[in-house]
Amino acid sequence: MPRKTSEISEAELEIAKALWANGKPMNAQEVCGVLADKGWTYSTVSTLFGRMVEKGAVTYEKRGRFFYYSPTVSEDVYKQMQTKSFVSKLYGGSVKNLAVSLFKTGDLSASDIEEIKTMFDL
């Protein structure tokens, strides 16, 4: 049974980011080119794609000799899933407690707070 898409590793997330940025299916060789700074081999990227398929994070189709991969969720949906998971794990599902924590640590600037007030018409 496939695991949840939200359980991808940091390395797999780098591949997902490349797919999201490209906006169309990519093969392992193309991803190697995009992530050249990582120094990953074709074999490494192919292995990561295999894991991502098992987790349900990507789908694929064969075109000629190559497999082309596509993410199963958009970047926005993935971020929402991760945010919900984070808030649930660390703050018991309380977004308010997350906001209080950010405020207390000084991570929210005065302009951030004003922008949030405007967004929510506070």
C-alpha positions as CSV (number, residue, x, y, z in Angstrom):
1,M,0.0,0.0,0.0
2,P,1.5,3.4,-1.0
3,R,2.5,5.7,1.8
4,K,1.2,9.3,1.9
5,T,2.6,11.8,-0.6
6,S,3.5,14.0,2.4
7,E,6.1,11.5,3.5
8,I,8.7,12.3,0.9
9,S,12.4,12.8,1.9
10,E,14.4,16.0,1.5
11,A,16.1,14.5,-1.5
12,E,12.7,13.5,-3.1
13,L,11.5,17.0,-2.3
14,E,14.3,18.5,-4.4
15,I,13.1,16.4,-7.4
16,A,9.5,17.4,-6.8
17,K,10.6,21.1,-6.8
18,A,12.3,20.5,-10.1
19,L,9.1,18.9,-11.5
20,W,6.9,21.8,-10.2
21,A,9.2,24.4,-11.6
22,N,9.3,22.7,-15.0
23,G,5.6,22.4,-15.2
24,K,5.7,19.3,-17.5
25,P,6.8,15.7,-17.1
26,M,10.6,15.1,-16.9
27,N,12.8,12.1,-17.2
28,A,15.7,11.3,-14.8
29,Q,18.3,12.7,-17.2
30,E,16.5,16.0,-17.4
31,V,16.2,16.2,-13.6
32,C,20.0,15.4,-13.3
33,G,20.6,18.5,-15.5
34,V,18.4,20.7,-13.4
35,L,19.9,19.5,-10.2
36,A,23.5,19.4,-11.4
37,D,24.7,21.3,-8.4
38,K,23.7,18.3,-6.2
39,G,26.1,16.0,-8.1
40,W,23.5,13.2,-8.3
41,T,24.0,10.5,-10.8
42,Y,21.3,9.2,-13.2
43,S,21.1,6.1,-11.0
44,T,20.5,8.2,-7.8
45,V,17.7,10.1,-9.5
46,S,16.2,7.0,-10.9
47,T,16.2,5.3,-7.5
48,L,14.6,8.4,-5.9
49,F,11.9,8.4,-8.6
50,G,11.2,4.7,-7.9
51,R,10.7,5.5,-4.2
52,M,8.5,8.5,-5.1
53,V,6.3,6.2,-7.3
54,E,5.9,3.7,-4.4
55,K,4.8,6.6,-2.1
56,G,2.3,7.9,-4.7
57,A,4.2,11.2,-5.0
58,V,4.7,10.9,-8.8
59,T,3.3,9.0,-11.7
60,Y,5.1,8.1,-14.9
61,E,4.6,7.2,-18.5
62,K,7.0,5.5,-20.9
63,R,7.9,7.5,-24.0
64,G,10.3,5.5,-26.2
65,R,13.2,4.5,-24.0
66,F,12.5,6.9,-21.2
67,F,10.1,7.2,-18.3
68,Y,8.7,10.7,-17.8
69,Y,7.5,11.6,-14.3
70,S,4.8,14.0,-13.1
71,P,4.0,15.0,-9.5
72,T,0.6,13.8,-8.2
73,V,0.0,16.9,-6.2
74,S,0.7,20.6,-7.0
75,E,3.2,22.5,-5.0
76,D,0.5,24.5,-3.3
77,V,-1.4,21.3,-2.2
78,Y,1.9,19.8,-0.9
79,K,2.7,22.9,1.1
80,Q,-0.8,22.9,2.6
81,M,-0.4,19.2,3.5
82,Q,3.0,19.9,5.1
83,T,1.7,22.9,7.0
84,K,-1.3,20.9,8.4
85,S,1.1,18.1,9.5
86,F,3.5,20.5,11.1
87,V,0.8,22.4,13.0
88,S,-0.8,19.1,14.1
89,K,2.5,17.6,15.3
90,L,4.0,20.6,17.1
91,Y,1.0,22.7,18.1
92,G,-1.7,20.1,18.6
93,G,-3.5,21.4,15.5
94,S,-3.7,25.0,16.9
95,V,-2.8,27.6,14.2
96,K,-3.2,30.2,17.0
97,N,-0.4,28.6,19.0
98,L,1.8,28.6,15.9
99,A,1.2,32.3,15.4
100,V,1.8,33.0,19.1
101,S,5.1,31.1,18.9
102,L,6.2,33.0,15.8
103,F,5.3,36.3,17.5
104,K,7.1,35.4,20.7
105,T,10.3,34.4,18.9
106,G,10.4,37.7,17.0
107,D,10.2,36.0,13.6
108,L,7.3,38.3,12.6
109,S,8.3,41.8,11.8
110,A,6.0,44.8,12.3
111,S,5.3,44.9,8.6
112,D,4.5,41.2,8.6
113,I,1.9,41.7,11.3
114,E,0.4,44.7,9.5
115,E,0.2,42.6,6.3
116,I,-1.5,39.8,8.1
117,K,-4.0,42.2,9.7
118,T,-4.8,43.6,6.2
119,M,-5.1,40.1,4.7
120,F,-7.6,39.1,7.4
121,D,-9.3,42.5,7.6
122,L,-8.4,42.8,11.3
